[in-house]
Amino acid sequence: MYPLTKLYAQKMLRQKLIYIFFACFFTASFFYAFLISTPQMEELLNINIGIVGGKNFPEFMMRFYVGTVGILFHVFLLTLFICEEDRGKMLYQPLLHGESRSRLLRSKTCVAVSMSMLFVLVTAVINYTTAFMRWGYKIFETSAVIRTAAKYLLSGIYMSCITLGMIALCICTRNTLKTILFVIVYMLIDSLIYSSHIIFLQKIWIGYYFNLWTFSYEYQKIPLKEMLPGIFVMALYGMLFYQISLCRTKKTDF
């Protein structure tokens, strides 16, 4: 499977959307790091630069990527990677070398999930780079770096599970627009569930724990009692999404 996975990784990395997106994200992070320091922007945004700046800036910027723009970026990228290939019948047809649909899907899934983790890492590098350019070495306070690194790792797990869900959507809908619309609806529902008081629904919802870690424990260490259940729930969703993708791929008649 390794040559096939390598082939799909090279194909993914040739997508110009990746480089355009991260160039824009770096530019936005750079200017935002300097703009929030001005009295006018601090008043306009109703923020406290002493809280969101300096050592906390990389964590503060994480929510913009993982919570909003990163998810939208992933769905656009994955629909190009999967839905558009479906139009050319390349996703499901066995290769000349005897590769099966399942092996094709496993390779694509491995590449997509690996890329989602890599993109979170790239986001961390961008946020720390722009923070260093603005605040210098003070951003590397040991406790803050450890706390933020843990949150980026958890964000990578969350984004990997969301990526598996997007792959399942791509395969079930076989339509770019429908997949994007479903993801937007998910983001709206996710916000509603987190702000609701339905405890049972929150505890079994995949997005609840990321919101909990990001907002309720903002600039704080996440307790294990809040971390482990979230990882467990996300892992269950990830396995469910993957099995749905696999079963759907096997049963679809082309």
C-alpha positions in Angstrom: 0.0 0.0 0.0 3.0 2.3 0.5 3.5 3.2 -3.2 -0.2 4.0 -3.6 -0.2 6.1 -0.4 3.0 7.9 -1.6 1.3 8.6 -4.9 -1.8 10.1 -3.3 0.4 12.2 -0.9 2.2 13.7 -3.9 -1.1 14.4 -5.6 -2.4 16.1 -2.5 0.7 18.3 -2.2 0.3 19.4 -5.7 -2.9 21.2 -4.8 -2.2 24.9 -5.2 -5.1 25.6 -2.7 -2.8 24.5 0.2 -0.1 27.0 -0.5 -2.5 29.8 -1.2 -4.4 29.2 2.0 -1.4 29.1 4.3 0.2 32.1 2.6 -3.1 34.0 3.3 -3.2 32.6 6.9 0.4 33.7 7.5 -0.4 37.2 6.2 -3.6 37.4 8.3 -1.7 36.2 11.5 1.2 38.6 10.9 -1.0 41.7 10.5 -3.4 40.6 13.3 -0.5 40.2 15.8 0.5 43.9 15.2 -3.0 45.3 14.7 -4.4 44.1 18.0 -1.6 46.0 19.8 -3.0 49.3 18.7 -5.3 51.1 21.1 -7.9 51.6 18.3 -8.1 47.9 17.5 -8.1 46.9 21.1 -11.1 49.1 21.8 -12.8 48.1 18.5 -12.5 44.4 19.1 -13.1 44.7 22.9 -10.1 42.6 23.8 -7.3 42.9 26.4 -3.9 42.7 24.7 -2.4 41.6 27.9 -4.5 38.5 27.8 -4.6 37.6 24.1 -1.1 38.7 23.1 2.4 37.5 23.9 2.6 34.0 25.2 -1.2 33.4 24.7 -1.3 34.6 21.0 -0.6 31.1 19.5 -3.4 29.6 21.5 -5.7 32.5 20.8 -5.2 32.1 17.0 -5.7 28.4 17.1 -9.5 28.7 17.5 -9.7 30.6 14.2 -8.1 27.8 12.3 -9.6 24.7 14.0 -13.0 26.2 14.7 -13.8 27.9 11.4 -11.4 28.5 8.5 -9.5 25.3 8.9 -12.7 23.2 8.6 -13.8 25.1 5.6 -10.3 24.7 4.1 -10.4 21.0 4.6 -13.7 20.5 3.1 -12.8 22.4 -0.1 -9.5 20.4 -0.3 -11.2 17.0 0.3 -13.9 17.6 -2.2 -11.2 18.3 -4.8 -9.4 15.2 -3.6 -12.4 12.8 -3.6 -15.6 14.2 -5.2 -13.9 15.6 -8.2 -12.0 12.3 -8.7 -15.3 10.5 -8.5 -16.5 12.3 -11.6 -13.6 10.7 -13.5 -14.4 7.3 -12.0 -10.9 7.2 -10.5 -11.9 6.7 -6.9 -13.7 3.4 -7.3 -12.3 1.7 -10.3 -9.6 -0.9 -9.5 -6.2 -0.1 -10.8 -4.5 -2.1 -13.5 -2.2 -3.5 -10.8 -5.1 -5.1 -9.0 -5.7 -2.5 -6.3 -9.1 -2.8 -4.8 -11.6 0.0 -3.8 -10.8 -0.7 -0.1 -7.1 -0.2 -0.7 -7.7 2.9 -2.6 -9.8 4.3 0.2 -7.3 3.3 2.9 -4.6 5.1 1.0 -6.6 8.3 0.5 -7.8 8.2 4.1 -4.2 7.8 5.4 -3.1 10.8 3.3 -6.0 13.0 4.3 -5.7 12.3 8.0 -1.9 12.7 8.0 -2.4 16.0 6.2 -4.9 17.3 8.7 -2.4 16.7 11.5 0.4 18.3 9.4 -1.8 21.3 8.7 -2.4 21.9 12.5 1.4 21.7 13.0 1.9 24.2 10.2 -0.7 26.5 11.8 1.2 26.3 15.1 4.5 27.2 13.3 2.8 30.2 11.6 1.3 31.4 14.9 4.5 31.1 16.8 6.5 32.8 14.1 4.2 35.8 13.9 4.0 36.0 17.7 7.8 35.9 17.9 8.1 38.7 15.4 5.8 40.8 17.5 6.6 39.9 21.1 10.0 38.2 21.0 11.2 35.5 23.3 8.5 36.1 25.9 6.2 33.8 23.9 8.4 30.8 24.8 7.5 30.7 28.5 7.7 27.0 29.4 4.3 26.5 31.0 2.5 28.4 28.2 4.3 26.4 25.5 3.5 23.1 27.1 -0.1 24.0 27.6 -0.5 25.3 24.0 1.3 22.3 22.5 -1.1 20.0 24.3 -4.1 21.9 22.9 -2.6 21.8 19.4 -2.2 18.1 19.7 -5.8 17.7 20.8 -6.8 20.0 18.0 -5.0 17.7 15.6 -6.9 14.7 16.9 -10.2 16.6 16.5 -9.3 17.7 12.9 -8.4 14.1 12.0 -11.8 12.9 13.1 -13.5 15.7 11.3 -11.5 14.8 8.2 -12.8 11.2 8.4 -16.3 12.6 8.6 -15.8 14.7 5.5 -14.4 11.7 3.6 -17.6 9.8 4.6 -19.7 12.7 3.4 -17.8 12.9 0.1 -18.4 9.2 -0.6 -22.0 9.2 0.5 -23.1 12.4 -1.3 -20.7 12.1 -4.3 -21.4 15.8 -4.7 -19.1 18.8 -3.9 -21.8 21.3 -3.1 -23.8 18.9 -0.9 -20.7 18.0 1.1 -19.8 21.7 1.7 -23.4 22.5 2.8 -23.5 19.6 5.2 -20.2 20.8 6.8 -21.6 24.3 7.2 -24.7 22.9 8.8 -22.5 20.9 11.1 -20.6 24.0 12.2 -23.9 25.7 13.0 -25.2 22.7 15.0 -21.9 22.4 16.8 -22.2 26.0 18.0 -25.8 25.5 19.2 -25.1 22.3 21.1 -22.1 23.8 22.9 -24.2 26.8 24.0 -27.2 24.6 25.0 -27.8 23.1 28.4 -28.5 19.5 27.2 -25.7 17.8 29.1 -26.3 14.3 27.6 -26.2 15.6 24.0 -23.1 17.6 24.7 -21.2 14.6 26.2 -21.8 12.5 23.1 -21.2 15.3 20.5 -17.8 15.2 18.7 -17.4 19.0 18.6 -18.3 19.7 22.2 -15.0 18.7 23.6 -12.9 21.0 21.3 -15.2 23.9 22.3 -14.8 22.9 26.0 -11.0 22.8 25.7 -10.8 26.0 23.7 -13.3 28.3 25.6 -13.9 26.9 29.0 -10.2 26.2 29.6 -8.9 29.1 27.6 -5.2 29.8 28.7 -5.5 27.1 31.3 -4.3 23.6 31.6 -7.0 21.0 30.6 -7.7 18.5 33.4 -7.4 14.8 32.5 -11.0 14.2 33.5 -12.0 16.6 30.6 -9.3 15.4 28.2 -9.7 11.6 28.2 -13.5 11.4 27.6 -13.1 13.8 24.7 -10.4 11.8 23.0 -12.5 8.6 23.6 -15.6 10.1 22.0 -13.6 11.5 19.0 -12.0 8.1 18.5 -15.4 6.4 18.3 -16.6 9.0 15.8 -13.5 8.5 13.7 -13.9 4.7 13.6 -17.6 5.1 12.8 -16.8 7.6 9.9 -14.2 5.3 8.5 -16.5 2.2 8.6 -19.2 4.2 6.9 -16.8 5.2 4.1 -15.6 1.6 3.7 -19.0 0.1 3.6 -20.4 2.7 1.2 -17.5 2.3 -1.1 -17.9 -1.5 -1.3 -21.7 -1.4 -1.8 -21.8 1.4 -4.4 -22.4 0.0 -7.9 -20.7 2.0 -10.6 
